Amino acid sequence: MSKETRFCPFMRKLTREHWRTAQDRVAESYKDRFGKCIGEKCMAYENGRCKRLEREGTQ
């Protein structure tokens, strides 16, 4: 993975898996991951900065 890759907390991806155990019970697994920053394509991105993160930092 590139060192320049940035992750965006607003592009989160939640995945859920279900499977059966040996005792015929259902088990679940949740994975919460940040998505990659899409940069200029994002409507909250301007002049090389994320406006959403700037707004949170000032409050």
N, C-alpha and C positions, 0 to 999 in steps of 0.2 A: 504494500500500500504506500502511496506517495506521502511524503511528509507535508505536502501542501493540502492534503485532503482535510476539509473542515466538516464537522458534524453539526447539524442544526437541531436544537431541541424542539422545534416546531414541526419537524418532518419525522416524528416518531412513528415507529412501526411496531404494532403489538401482534404477536403470533401466538396461537394457542394450539396445542397438540393433545390428542386423546389416544389412549391405548389401553389394552387389557393386560392385567398382571397375571401371574401364574395362578393366583387364587380366584381368578375370574372377576376381579374388581376393576373398575375404571380408574385410571390414573390420568392426571392432567399436568401439563407443563406450560408455563407462560414465559415468553421471551419479549422483553421490551428493549428496542434498539433505536438509536438515533439514526436518521437518514442523512445522506450527504447533502451538503449545501449546494443548491443549484445556481447560486450566484446571480448573474444579471437576469435570469429568467424569473426570479422571485420578485413579487411586487413590493416586498419589504426591503429590497436591496437597492442602495443608491450610493454612488460615488465610492464603491469598494467597501461599504459598511452595511451591516444589517441594522435597519431602523428599529426593528423589534427589540433587539438586544440593547440598543442605545436607550430606548424608552424605559426599559426595566432598570437600567443602571442609574438613571436620574431620579427615580422615585425613592 
